[in-house]
């Protein structure tokens, strides 16, 4: 009943709205075919499928397989998005992992079916986006979970930290020895994220008090990324992988900091101060002096 209810709601005309102008209910309705689809059949679709997808719509989907399985994704029957040389207008993005910064597997548009896609682990991240004109029939996608042969690596402890309040610190010392040892013992990268949230309607500064990567200037081995209020490449503010940093300022009350290091580059040192502030007209009120 719930599925048919949302599919009926999904027929609501959202043309003319930009994704950023929709409220959460309208966005959920417009994206339901994509973000939820039909889990029992392990299928999902472009928004409003089999009707033409709406314009000015942005939808995010994450597929998670059981641990020790990978995801195989295929497109059936129909695939038709607006054609463009760089898929700049309407497109489908597929990333190999759970986040909007995970490795890009493909960006697709036009009428050619994407190739059979396999994740390297148990997650895929997908984004559907349409511009303000020319809608097509979209697509139907199916997926399945397949056991990874000879897979013996135990589950990893998620390296995510939450910080809030008016000010505070994040550093490499937040990472537990167990997390470092897992990376060393299984020769996998350490990938940690700090989610920093100050008071509503406030903003914040980030300043590096300590910063020394294990392999400076080697961005393949280690780096620190600063993101705005989402972990998407479109929302990345800066990347530091050399010997110098710059202060960062948020436009909202949330920032994300990501530290990535391959197993041979785990000796990085950093300490970052976050300081919340609020603006009142021309007056800038900062709670802590630098």
Protein Blocks (a to p, Z undefined) as FASTA:
>chain_A
ZZmmmmmmmmpccehiafklpcfklmmmmmmmmmnmpmknopaddehiabdcdehiacdd
dddddehiacddddehiacddddfklpmbccdddedjbfkbccfbdcehjbdcdddddfb
lbdcddddddfehiaebiaddddddddehiabdcddddddddedjbdcddfklpcfklmm
mmmmnopacdddddddddehiacddddfbdcdfbghiaklgccddddfbccfklpfbdcf
bfbdcddddfbfbdcddddddfklmmbccdddddddddehjbccdfbdZZ
